[in-house]
């Protein structure tokens, strides 16, 4: 099933792959209903609440309970490097609490907050908080390099 920038399935042996370079991949597993999702979430996706949309789709279509979901957040651009020219004007009010004192945006905390808003338990969220921009030897970064490669995340039911 496709929901914006999210792929959702209960089919076995069907990998869901997202390619990213500063955005997040939100990997979701429902061990009770045996359903998975891979959600592409950049700042625009967070602003449009793509996580909410994907989890709502899992609830409607597969009867997933957000309290059962296990979630992994990929490396993404960190608050150390996520700069906007005027974040208060560019981002929706709901994201303003994630603007740092240095006038950057903390998308790590945005992802975690949105998952909790959907009902995902904090201890079911794994977020390594690794900045793609700060780690050129390991990750592509669109904001660091401009036109660049991508790295992928995949999730599959066996």
C-alpha positions as CSV (number, residue, x, y, z in Angstrom):
1,X,0.0,0.0,0.0
2,X,1.3,3.5,-0.8
3,X,0.5,6.5,1.4
4,X,2.4,9.6,0.1
5,X,6.0,8.9,1.0
6,X,5.2,5.7,2.8
7,X,5.2,2.1,1.8
8,X,3.1,-0.3,3.9
9,X,2.6,-4.1,3.4
10,X,1.7,-7.4,5.1
11,X,3.2,-9.4,2.3
12,X,6.2,-11.6,3.0
13,X,9.4,-11.5,1.0
14,X,8.6,-8.0,-0.4
15,X,11.3,-5.5,0.6
16,X,10.2,-1.9,1.2
17,X,13.1,0.4,0.2
18,X,13.5,4.1,0.7
19,X,16.5,6.1,-0.6
20,X,17.6,9.1,1.5
21,X,20.4,11.7,1.9
22,X,19.5,13.8,5.0
23,X,15.9,12.9,5.3
24,X,14.8,10.1,7.7
25,X,13.6,6.7,7.0
26,X,11.1,5.6,9.7
27,X,11.0,1.8,9.8
28,X,7.9,0.4,11.4
29,X,7.1,-3.2,12.4
30,X,3.8,-4.4,13.9
31,X,4.7,-7.8,15.4
32,X,1.1,-8.5,16.3
33,X,-0.4,-8.0,12.9
34,X,2.8,-8.8,11.0
35,X,2.8,-5.5,9.0
36,X,5.7,-3.2,8.1
37,X,6.1,0.3,6.8
38,X,9.0,2.3,5.5
39,X,8.3,6.1,5.7
40,X,10.4,8.8,4.0
41,X,10.3,11.9,6.2
42,X,12.2,15.1,5.5
43,X,11.3,18.4,7.0
44,X,8.4,18.8,4.6
45,X,7.1,15.3,5.4
46,X,7.3,16.1,9.2
47,X,5.4,19.4,8.5
48,X,2.7,17.5,6.7
49,X,2.7,14.7,9.4
50,X,3.5,11.8,7.1
51,X,4.2,9.6,10.1
52,X,0.6,10.2,11.4
53,X,-0.7,9.4,7.9
54,X,1.2,6.2,7.6
55,X,0.3,4.9,11.1
56,X,-3.3,5.9,10.6
57,X,-3.3,3.8,7.3
58,X,-1.8,0.9,9.3
59,X,-4.6,1.2,11.8
60,X,-7.4,1.4,9.2
61,X,-6.1,-1.3,6.8
62,X,-4.4,-3.8,9.1
63,X,-6.0,-2.9,12.5
64,X,-2.5,-2.1,13.9
65,X,-2.4,-0.8,17.5
66,X,0.3,2.0,17.7
67,X,1.3,0.7,21.2
68,X,2.4,-2.6,19.5
69,X,4.6,-0.9,16.9
70,X,8.4,-1.1,17.0
71,X,10.1,1.8,15.2
72,X,13.6,2.4,14.0
73,X,14.6,5.9,12.8
74,X,17.5,6.1,10.4
75,X,20.4,8.5,10.6
76,X,19.3,11.9,9.3
77,X,20.5,15.5,9.4
78,X,20.9,16.6,13.0
79,X,20.1,19.7,14.9
80,X,23.8,20.7,14.6
81,X,23.4,21.1,10.8
82,X,19.7,21.5,10.0
83,X,19.7,25.2,9.1
84,X,16.9,27.3,7.7
85,X,17.0,30.9,6.7
86,X,14.0,31.7,8.9
87,X,12.6,28.5,10.5
88,X,9.8,30.3,12.4
89,X,8.4,31.5,9.1
90,X,9.3,28.4,7.0
91,X,8.0,25.8,9.4
92,X,4.5,25.2,10.8
93,X,3.8,26.4,14.3
94,X,3.7,22.8,15.6
95,X,7.4,22.4,14.7
96,X,8.5,25.7,16.4
97,X,9.3,23.9,19.7
98,X,12.0,22.0,17.8
99,X,13.9,25.2,16.7
100,X,17.1,25.3,18.8
101,X,18.8,28.3,20.4
102,X,21.2,28.2,17.4
103,X,18.3,28.7,15.1
104,X,18.6,25.1,13.7
105,X,15.9,22.5,13.7
106,X,15.9,19.3,15.7
107,X,14.3,16.7,13.4
108,X,15.4,13.9,15.7
109,X,13.1,15.2,18.4
110,X,10.4,16.0,15.8
111,X,10.3,12.3,14.7
112,X,10.1,11.0,18.2
113,X,7.4,13.4,19.2
114,X,5.3,12.6,16.2
115,X,5.6,8.9,16.8
116,X,4.6,9.4,20.5
117,X,1.6,11.5,19.3
118,X,0.5,8.6,17.2
119,X,0.6,6.3,20.3
120,X,3.9,4.6,19.8
121,X,5.6,3.9,23.2
122,X,8.9,5.8,23.8
123,X,10.7,2.5,24.6
124,X,9.6,1.1,21.2
125,X,11.4,3.9,19.4
126,X,15.1,3.4,18.4
127,X,16.7,6.6,17.2
128,X,20.5,6.6,16.9
129,X,20.7,10.4,16.5
130,X,23.4,10.2,14.0
131,X,23.8,13.3,11.7
132,X,24.3,12.5,8.0
133,X,25.8,15.9,7.4
134,X,28.5,15.5,10.0
135,X,29.6,12.0,8.8
136,X,30.7,12.3,5.2
137,X,32.7,9.1,5.4
138,X,29.5,7.1,6.1
139,X,26.5,9.0,4.6
140,X,25.5,11.1,1.6
141,X,24.2,14.5,2.5
142,X,22.2,16.6,0.1
143,X,22.7,19.7,2.2
144,X,26.5,19.1,2.4
145,X,27.1,18.1,-1.2
146,X,24.2,19.2,-3.3
147,X,23.5,16.8,-6.0
148,X,24.7,13.5,-4.5
149,X,24.1,9.8,-4.1
150,X,21.6,8.3,-1.7
151,X,21.7,5.5,0.9
152,X,18.9,3.1,1.3
153,X,17.0,1.6,4.1
154,X,14.9,-1.6,3.7
155,X,12.5,-3.6,5.8
156,X,11.0,-7.0,4.9
157,X,8.8,-9.6,6.4
158,X,10.3,-13.1,6.1
